[in-house]
């Protein structure tokens, strides 16, 4: 059975988001996708699918993907796949506490200091995004991803600190690099996207 996948364009777009490893490291999802795919099958593609398509497939089309040899035969990666599908490892949502920036997954318990509006967004956005994915409304999926990227850039920012940032936080320099990296990735993605349309 051929599992469902994101179109390559939207998979690459989704993987421009940054994710926290929970220990202070912030990485592009594309890097995590390649690492996971290498772990699962020994190379950064699977049956012609990109690592980004594998990652998004495991998140949004898990019922299809759990029937593939990639997940059935790979005991080592099984827990990672379950945690990924459940959203536990998708620490995509930064929250500035006043001292540092903590990144939360959509399934996390959120601090009472966070605005209700932000709590609702973090807890609900994947459900709304999944509705658009399952319906195949890829233009709307792109809009959701753009808003998530904007959220990361807006709420990962923090003022300079006169004291070291505790473990688990990110420095101002790292924040600036994150936003520059996201902005550049979006610029390249849009250039390729609209360039390819113009060449048709």
Protein Blocks (a to p, Z undefined) as FASTA:
>chain_A
ZZddddfklmmmmmmpccdehiopacdfklmmmmmmmmmnopabeehiafklmmmmmmmm
mmmmmmpmklmmmmklmmmmmmmmnommmcfbccdehlaccdddfkbccdfkbcfklmmm
mmmmmmmmmmmmmnopaklmmmmmmmmmmmmmmmmgccddfbdcdehiacfklmmmmmmm
mmmmmmmmmmmmmmmmmmZZ
